Amino acid sequence: MEEVILEEREETALITLNRPKALNAFSTSLTTKLLNIIESLERKREIKTVVITGEGKGFCAGGDVKEFYQQQDRWSHIMELAGILHQCIISIRKMPKPVIAAVNGVASGAGMSLVLACDLAVADENASFNMAYIKIAASPDGGGSLTLSRTVGLKKASELIFSGCMVSAKEALELGLINHIAPSGKTLEVALEVAKELNQAPPLAVAACKELINRSLFPDLECHLEVEKRSISRLGTTQDFQEGLEAFFEKRSPKFKGV
């Protein structure tokens, strides 16, 4: 089974994360394939918009905790995975065409960071979002700590990151995390309609506008991603991180000790 599926629907490229049994979590292989696809689309002049969605009930559950748990050298593994993910985020922001997230279900951790990196987002009315990193004693990656704070402001970003609480589609719309709420099961349909409208816009002007937005909001993106990568990799070596993983699999509350 292909972990990432690319379809070209006239002037729109549709990318589908395809690990539904794992809620499309970021494994090393899925993230690498996603990066290769995104980079290939940058060079296709006939493609004017990109839509990213997930197969099944979830959009993306974040990093693959099973893959984390199996690693003996977590520092190296997380450095590698976060590095690939961060290249995806950089490519999305540098791509001279709009990227739309079609959030069909839960977007958690790095999955929420992926949504935040996209230019626009459409969410199913039953979709939910959370910065879940704190639940396993980790810190955000995928640019989430930067893009979230510059979307919702200091106080709300701090609340969402420190608590890892779940946000409904309605609240996400109110906070400016998404642009549209779609009726249940119609998320991709609505996202493709948004893309179709954007396809009529002048591509050179769209590219220039996106570059200006990047310069305004994210001039320090690459430096910030490097700091995020090192932070989450360091935390991945702690006893608290191990406890967070074990508590996740044992379906119990973790007992963190600060070590």
Secondary structure, DSSP 4 states (H G I P E B T S, - for coil): --SEEEEEETTEEEEEE--GGGTT-B-HHHHHHHHHHHHHHHT-TT--EEEEEESTTEEE-SB-HHHHHH-S-HHHHHHHHHHHHHHHHHHHHHSSS-EEEEE-SEEETHHHHHHHHSSEEEEETT-EEE-GGGGGT----TTHHHHHHHHH-HHHHHHHHHH---EEHHHHHHHTS-SEEE-TT-HHHHHHHHHHHHTTS-HHHHHHHHHHHHHHH-TTHHHHHHHHHHHHHHHTTSHHHHHHHHHHHHTS-------
